[in-house]
Amino acid sequence: MYTRAANMFKMAKNWSGNAFCQAAKLHMQLQSKHDSATSFVDAGNAYKKADPQEAINCLNAAIDIYTDMLEQYQKAIEIFEQVGANTMDNPLLKYSAKDYFFKAALCHFIVDELNAKLALEKYEEMFPAFTDSRECKLLKKLLEAHEEQNSEAYTEAVKEFDSISRLDQWLTTMLLRIKKSIQGDGEGDGDLK
């Protein structure tokens, strides 16, 4: 039903309203989380051409659902990469591409350290400005600390990043999940700061 509504919006070229995103939010309350995430992705795709910021808002809502629901990181990665690729070509949104590639790399990191390394190389190649970003530098430090199984170096790198750019709840949660995979980390759910 919501996919059909998105197609009707497209055919009517009624891109300015936010009714579809609102319908997806209502749908989240009525259906399973998976169906809701799919609705947000559909909404984001419907908004992509006319209202990039609303598309990003809808896709971010889908990502939140996927990372919380059975920890479906692969689906979250796909969305982050899609949004990152779309924003890096848009002069107004270009600066935010590094954030989406950073978040995609963190999702890769939770799945597998090697995946994160390969993704980081891919993102640097796709978007050269990512290489000089603080987010990319943090990822490299985290990968090095993880490889050495050094939870202190991991925490110090996060603390240094947080002192300049405050971590939001999503980033904190993801970084803690990665930190737990370091052997000998006796802090459990301890604070990263």
C-alpha positions, 0 to 999 in steps of 0.5 A: 500500500505504501509503495503504491502511495509512493508511486502515486506521489511520483506520478502526480509529481507531488514531491513537496508534501510529507504525507508519505513520510508521515504514513511511514511513521504511522505504519511503524506503529501498526506493523512490524519494524521490518515493514516500517524500515522498508517503508522509510526506505521507500519514502526516502527514495520517493523524496530523493529528487525533490527534497534531499533532506527529507529523503535523508531523514526517512533513510536515517529512520530506516537505519535506526530501525535496522541497527536496533532490530536484530542488528541488521547491519548489512541493510544499514550499510547499504542505506548509508552507502546509498545516502553517502554516494548521493550526498557526495555529488550534491554541492549543498550536501557534500560535507555530510557524505563523510558522516554517512561513510563513517557510519557505514564503516562502523557497521562494517566494523561490527560485522568484521574488522577486515570488512571495515578495512576494505570499506574504508579503502573503498570510501577513500577512493570514492570520496577523496575528501574523506581521507583527511576527515577526522572520522576517517582518521578515527576509523584508522586509529580504531582499526589499529587499536582493535588489531592490537587488541588494545582497549586503552588505545581504542578508548583514547582515540574515541575520547580525543574525537569526542573532545572536539565532536560530541558523540551522539547516542547512536555513535556511542552505542556502535563504538561500545559494541565494537569495543566489546569485541576487543579481547580482555576488555574487562570494562564491559558496558563501561564508558568510552569517555 
